[in-house]
Amino acid sequence: MTTKPLKPFLIAKDDSGGVRLTVRETRYNSQGYPWVSTRLVEQVFATALAARSYAVAKYGAKAGEFASQ
C-alpha cells in the first residue's frame, strides 16, 4: 500500500493519439485504507494544455494536482 496520495487528475495519451483526462477521487475507509475511484472524461483533447484548461474550468483544479503517464 502506498502512503503517497494520488494526484486527482491524470492526463494521458490514448491509443489513437488523443489526450484523455481522468478524474480520480480518493476516499478512506474506517481503517484508513484508501479507495480510489476513477472517471474518464468522455471528451478527447488535442493537447495536454487543453485537458489542463478543461480541468481548471470544470473542476477548479490547481497547479500540482496533475499527473501524466
N, CA, C and O atoms as CSV, one atom per row, in Angstrom:
chain,resi,resn,atom,element,x,y,z
A,1,MET,N,N,0.851,-1.179,0.000
A,1,MET,CA,C,0.000,0.000,0.000
A,1,MET,C,C,0.894,1.238,0.000
A,1,MET,O,O,1.833,1.336,0.789
A,2,THR,N,N,0.597,2.159,-0.873
A,2,THR,CA,C,1.362,3.392,-0.956
A,2,THR,C,C,0.828,4.416,0.039
A,2,THR,O,O,-0.381,4.512,0.253
A,3,THR,N,N,1.721,5.169,0.635
A,3,THR,CA,C,1.301,6.208,1.573
A,3,THR,C,C,1.232,7.563,0.885
A,3,THR,O,O,0.688,8.514,1.446
A,4,LYS,N,N,1.775,7.662,-0.323
A,4,LYS,CA,C,1.747,8.904,-1.079
A,4,LYS,C,C,0.398,9.033,-1.779
A,4,LYS,O,O,0.027,8.149,-2.552
A,5,PRO,N,N,-0.343,10.106,-1.529
A,5,PRO,CA,C,-1.663,10.237,-2.154
A,5,PRO,C,C,-1.554,10.447,-3.664
A,5,PRO,O,O,-0.589,11.036,-4.151
A,6,LEU,N,N,-2.551,9.957,-4.395
A,6,LEU,CA,C,-2.594,10.133,-5.842
A,6,LEU,C,C,-3.012,11.551,-6.181
A,6,LEU,O,O,-3.786,12.178,-5.458
A,7,LYS,N,N,-2.489,12.043,-7.288
A,7,LYS,CA,C,-2.926,13.355,-7.766
A,7,LYS,C,C,-4.298,13.164,-8.406
A,7,LYS,O,O,-4.524,12.167,-9.092
A,8,PRO,N,N,-5.216,14.109,-8.190
A,8,PRO,CA,C,-6.601,13.885,-8.602
A,8,PRO,C,C,-6.868,13.929,-10.107
A,8,PRO,O,O,-7.951,13.536,-10.539
A,9,PHE,N,N,-5.921,14.392,-10.911
A,9,PHE,CA,C,-6.148,14.488,-12.351
A,9,PHE,C,C,-5.020,13.801,-13.093
A,9,PHE,O,O,-3.850,14.122,-12.888
A,10,LEU,N,N,-5.366,12.852,-13.958
A,10,LEU,CA,C,-4.391,12.123,-14.758
A,10,LEU,C,C,-4.600,12.494,-16.215
A,10,LEU,O,O,-5.707,12.378,-16.740
A,11,ILE,N,N,-3.526,12.944,-16.871
A,11,ILE,CA,C,-3.566,13.285,-18.286
A,11,ILE,C,C,-2.685,12.279,-19.012
A,11,ILE,O,O,-1.498,12.149,-18.711
A,12,ALA,N,N,-3.276,11.565,-19.975
A,12,ALA,CA,C,-2.529,10.532,-20.702
A,12,ALA,C,C,-3.012,10.456,-22.141
A,12,ALA,O,O,-4.158,10.787,-22.445
A,13,LYS,N,N,-2.119,10.014,-23.025
A,13,LYS,CA,C,-2.492,9.798,-24.421
A,13,LYS,C,C,-3.171,8.449,-24.559
A,13,LYS,O,O,-2.794,7.478,-23.904
A,14,ASP,N,N,-4.181,8.401,-25.422
A,14,ASP,CA,C,-4.839,7.118,-25.682
A,14,ASP,C,C,-4.224,6.478,-26.930
A,14,ASP,O,O,-3.298,7.028,-27.525
A,15,ASP,N,N,-4.740,5.333,-27.312
A,15,ASP,CA,C,-4.184,4.579,-28.437
A,15,ASP,C,C,-4.297,5.315,-29.771
A,15,ASP,O,O,-3.470,5.112,-30.660
A,16,SER,N,N,-5.295,6.153,-29.915
A,16,SER,CA,C,-5.488,6.867,-31.175
A,16,SER,C,C,-4.710,8.178,-31.234
A,16,SER,O,O,-4.787,8.891,-32.234
A,17,GLY,N,N,-3.965,8.507,-30.186
A,17,GLY,CA,C,-3.146,9.718,-30.175
A,17,GLY,C,C,-3.787,10.922,-29.526
A,17,GLY,O,O,-3.147,11.966,-29.398
A,18,GLY,N,N,-5.029,10.804,-29.115
A,18,GLY,CA,C,-5.696,11.903,-28.421
A,18,GLY,C,C,-5.286,11.940,-26.955
A,18,GLY,O,O,-4.767,10.962,-26.417
A,19,VAL,N,N,-5.520,13.058,-26.332
A,19,VAL,CA,C,-5.181,13.225,-24.920
A,19,VAL,C,C,-6.461,13.081,-24.113
A,19,VAL,O,O,-7.474,13.708,-24.422
A,20,ARG,N,N,-6.407,12.247,-23.070
A,20,ARG,CA,C,-7.578,11.978,-22.229
A,20,ARG,C,C,-7.322,12.454,-20.805
A,20,ARG,O,O,-6.187,12.450,-20.328
A,21,LEU,N,N,-8.381,12.858,-20.147
A,21,LEU,CA,C,-8.330,13.327,-18.766
A,21,LEU,C,C,-9.107,12.352,-17.895
A,21,LEU,O,O,-10.260,12.033,-18.183
A,22,THR,N,N,-8.471,11.880,-16.827
A,22,THR,CA,C,-9.122,11.008,-15.863
A,22,THR,C,C,-9.181,11.730,-14.524
A,22,THR,O,O,-8.170,12.234,-14.035
A,23,VAL,N,N,-10.364,11.775,-13.939
A,23,VAL,CA,C,-10.558,12.404,-12.630
A,23,VAL,C,C,-10.561,11.298,-11.594
A,23,VAL,O,O,-11.334,10.345,-11.691
A,24,ARG,N,N,-9.686,11.427,-10.592
A,24,ARG,CA,C,-9.575,10.407,-9.538
A,24,ARG,C,C,-9.991,11.003,-8.198
A,24,ARG,O,O,-9.612,12.122,-7.850
A,25,GLU,N,N,-10.776,10.232,-7.460
A,25,GLU,CA,C,-11.222,10.652,-6.133
A,25,GLU,C,C,-10.755,9.610,-5.123
A,25,GLU,O,O,-11.023,8.419,-5.283
A,26,THR,N,N,-10.063,10.057,-4.096
A,26,THR,CA,C,-9.577,9.151,-3.058
A,26,THR,C,C,-10.385,9.367,-1.791
A,26,THR,O,O,-10.488,10.482,-1.278
A,27,ARG,N,N,-10.960,8.264,-1.292
A,27,ARG,CA,C,-11.669,8.274,-0.012
A,27,ARG,C,C,-11.031,7.213,0.865
A,27,ARG,O,O,-10.344,6.323,0.364
A,28,TYR,N,N,-11.248,7.297,2.143
A,28,TYR,CA,C,-10.633,6.355,3.087
A,28,TYR,C,C,-11.713,5.652,3.893
A,28,TYR,O,O,-12.689,6.270,4.320
A,29,ASN,N,N,-11.525,4.337,4.098
A,29,ASN,CA,C,-12.490,3.597,4.910
A,29,ASN,C,C,-12.162,3.781,6.387
A,29,ASN,O,O,-11.266,4.552,6.728
A,30,SER,N,N,-12.871,3.089,7.261
A,30,SER,CA,C,-12.715,3.289,8.707
A,30,SER,C,C,-11.347,2.852,9.227
A,30,SER,O,O,-10.923,3.309,10.288
A,31,GLN,N,N,-10.647,1.976,8.502
A,31,GLN,CA,C,-9.300,1.564,8.911
A,31,GLN,C,C,-8.209,2.416,8.265
A,31,GLN,O,O,-7.022,2.158,8.463
A,32,GLY,N,N,-8.604,3.422,7.500
A,32,GLY,CA,C,-7.637,4.300,6.861
A,32,GLY,C,C,-7.129,3.791,5.520
A,32,GLY,O,O,-6.174,4.347,4.979
A,33,TYR,N,N,-7.744,2.749,4.972
A,33,TYR,CA,C,-7.332,2.206,3.687
A,33,TYR,C,C,-7.919,3.061,2.568
A,33,TYR,O,O,-9.118,3.337,2.576
A,34,PRO,N,N,-7.097,3.488,1.601
A,34,PRO,CA,C,-7.631,4.359,0.542
A,34,PRO,C,C,-8.442,3.595,-0.505
A,34,PRO,O,O,-8.068,2.499,-0.922
A,35,TRP,N,N,-9.540,4.184,-0.912
A,35,TRP,CA,C,-10.363,3.693,-2.009
A,35,TRP,C,C,-10.312,4.753,-3.086
A,35,TRP,O,O,-10.699,5.899,-2.852
A,36,VAL,N,N,-9.843,4.387,-4.255
A,36,VAL,CA,C,-9.713,5.339,-5.349
A,36,VAL,C,C,-10.734,4.998,-6.429
A,36,VAL,O,O,-10.770,3.878,-6.938
A,37,SER,N,N,-11.556,5.977,-6.765
A,37,SER,CA,C,-12.485,5.796,-7.877
A,37,SER,C,C,-12.022,6.702,-9.017
A,37,SER,O,O,-11.612,7.840,-8.789
A,38,THR,N,N,-12.090,6.190,-10.231
A,38,THR,CA,C,-11.648,6.953,-11.395
A,38,THR,C,C,-12.801,7.130,-12.358
A,38,THR,O,O,-13.670,6.269,-12.491
A,39,ARG,N,N,-12.786,8.274,-13.027
A,39,ARG,CA,C,-13.813,8.566,-14.023
A,39,ARG,C,C,-13.132,9.215,-15.220
A,39,ARG,O,O,-12.537,10.286,-15.099
A,40,LEU,N,N,-13.220,8.571,-16.365
A,40,LEU,CA,C,-12.625,9.084,-17.592
A,40,LEU,C,C,-13.576,10.111,-18.202
A,40,LEU,O,O,-14.755,9.826,-18.412
A,41,VAL,N,N,-13.059,11.301,-18.483
A,41,VAL,CA,C,-13.858,12.342,-19.133
A,41,VAL,C,C,-14.050,11.923,-20.587
A,41,VAL,O,O,-13.085,11.543,-21.251
A,42,GLU,N,N,-15.259,11.986,-21.081
A,42,GLU,CA,C,-15.559,11.490,-22.429
A,42,GLU,C,C,-14.905,12.312,-23.526
A,42,GLU,O,O,-14.612,11.785,-24.600
A,43,GLN,N,N,-14.675,13.568,-23.279
A,43,GLN,CA,C,-14.086,14.445,-24.292
A,43,GLN,C,C,-12.632,14.059,-24.559
A,43,GLN,O,O,-11.883,13.765,-23.627
A,44,VAL,N,N,-12.237,14.059,-25.832
A,44,VAL,CA,C,-10.849,13.821,-26.227
A,44,VAL,C,C,-10.238,15.176,-26.558
A,44,VAL,O,O,-10.828,15.965,-27.296
A,45,PHE,N,N,-9.056,15.445,-26.010
A,45,PHE,CA,C,-8.401,16.732,-26.184
A,45,PHE,C,C,-7.247,16.608,-27.171
A,45,PHE,O,O,-6.649,15.541,-27.304
A,46,ALA,N,N,-6.938,17.694,-27.860
A,46,ALA,CA,C,-5.849,17.697,-28.834
A,46,ALA,C,C,-4.488,17.782,-28.139
A,46,ALA,O,O,-3.511,17.195,-28.604
A,47,THR,N,N,-4.428,18.516,-27.021
A,47,THR,CA,C,-3.167,18.701,-26.303
A,47,THR,C,C,-3.380,18.539,-24.804
A,47,THR,O,O,-4.507,18.588,-24.312
A,48,ALA,N,N,-2.278,18.347,-24.092
A,48,ALA,CA,C,-2.343,18.255,-22.634
A,48,ALA,C,C,-2.753,19.598,-22.037
A,48,ALA,O,O,-3.433,19.642,-21.011
A,49,LEU,N,N,-2.347,20.674,-22.666
A,49,LEU,CA,C,-2.724,22.005,-22.178
A,49,LEU,C,C,-4.238,22.201,-22.247
A,49,LEU,O,O,-4.828,22.804,-21.351
A,50,ALA,N,N,-4.861,21.697,-23.299
A,50,ALA,CA,C,-6.314,21.798,-23.421
A,50,ALA,C,C,-7.001,20.978,-22.322
A,50,ALA,O,O,-8.013,21.411,-21.770
A,51,ALA,N,N,-6.463,19.814,-22.006
A,51,ALA,CA,C,-7.022,18.982,-20.937
A,51,ALA,C,C,-6.870,19.674,-19.586
A,51,ALA,O,O,-7.789,19.650,-18.767
A,52,ARG,N,N,-5.713,20.290,-19.352
A,52,ARG,CA,C,-5.485,21.046,-18.114
A,52,ARG,C,C,-6.467,22.198,-17.982
A,52,ARG,O,O,-7.056,22.407,-16.922
A,53,SER,N,N,-6.637,22.937,-19.060
A,53,SER,CA,C,-7.545,24.086,-19.041
A,53,SER,C,C,-8.967,23.648,-18.743
A,53,SER,O,O,-9.687,24.325,-18.008
A,54,TYR,N,N,-9.376,22.519,-19.308
A,54,TYR,CA,C,-10.708,21.976,-19.046
A,54,TYR,C,C,-10.851,21.618,-17.565
A,54,TYR,O,O,-11.874,21.921,-16.951
A,55,ALA,N,N,-9.837,20.978,-16.991
A,55,ALA,CA,C,-9.889,20.581,-15.582
A,55,ALA,C,C,-9.951,21.801,-14.663
A,55,ALA,O,O,-10.645,21.783,-13.646
A,56,VAL,N,N,-9.232,22.844,-15.021
A,56,VAL,CA,C,-9.262,24.071,-14.214
A,56,VAL,C,C,-10.648,24.708,-14.282
A,56,VAL,O,O,-11.200,25.115,-13.260
A,57,ALA,N,N,-11.205,24.792,-15.486
A,57,ALA,CA,C,-12.511,25.434,-15.657
A,57,ALA,C,C,-13.643,24.606,-15.055
A,57,ALA,O,O,-14.521,25.155,-14.389
A,58,LYS,N,N,-13.635,23.294,-15.280
A,58,LYS,CA,C,-14.756,22.432,-14.876
A,58,LYS,C,C,-14.674,21.998,-13.414
A,58,LYS,O,O,-15.692,21.956,-12.723
A,59,TYR,N,N,-13.459,21.670,-12.932
A,59,TYR,CA,C,-13.305,21.088,-11.597
A,59,TYR,C,C,-12.546,21.985,-10.617
A,59,TYR,O,O,-12.402,21.627,-9.448
A,60,GLY,N,N,-12.065,23.128,-11.065
A,60,GLY,CA,C,-11.322,24.016,-10.178
A,60,GLY,C,C,-9.949,23.475,-9.816
A,60,GLY,O,O,-9.456,23.713,-8.713
A,61,ALA,N,N,-9.334,22.755,-10.732
A,61,ALA,CA,C,-8.016,22.164,-10.486
A,61,ALA,C,C,-6.963,23.257,-10.286
A,61,ALA,O,O,-7.061,24.357,-10.831
A,62,LYS,N,N,-5.966,22.915,-9.494
A,62,LYS,CA,C,-4.870,23.849,-9.208
A,62,LYS,C,C,-3.548,23.224,-9.656
A,62,LYS,O,O,-3.471,22.018,-9.892
A,63,ALA,N,N,-2.525,24.046,-9.768
A,63,ALA,CA,C,-1.205,23.564,-10.150
A,63,ALA,C,C,-0.728,22.527,-9.138
A,63,ALA,O,O,-0.952,22.686,-7.938
A,64,GLY,N,N,-0.077,21.474,-9.608
A,64,GLY,CA,C,0.410,20.432,-8.730
A,64,GLY,C,C,-0.570,19.288,-8.524
A,64,GLY,O,O,-0.237,18.310,-7.856
A,65,GLU,N,N,-1.761,19.388,-9.077
A,65,GLU,CA,C,-2.765,18.336,-8.931
A,65,GLU,C,C,-2.837,17.438,-10.156
A,65,GLU,O,O,-3.754,16.623,-10.260
A,66,PHE,N,N,-1.892,17.565,-11.089
A,66,PHE,CA,C,-1.912,16.803,-12.327
A,66,PHE,C,C,-0.801,15.778,-12.363
A,66,PHE,O,O,0.315,16.038,-11.915
A,67,ALA,N,N,-1.115,14.603,-12.902
A,67,ALA,CA,C,-0.124,13.556,-13.139
A,67,ALA,C,C,-0.206,13.212,-14.622
A,67,ALA,O,O,-1.248,13.384,-15.254
A,68,SER,N,N,0.898,12.727,-15.163
A,68,SER,CA,C,0.883,12.319,-16.569
A,68,SER,C,C,1.555,10.966,-16.702
A,68,SER,O,O,2.358,10.575,-15.855
A,69,GLN,N,N,1.229,10.262,-17.757
A,69,GLN,CA,C,1.808,8.949,-17.991
A,69,GLN,C,C,2.843,9.028,-19.058
A,69,GLN,O,O,3.452,8.015,-19.403
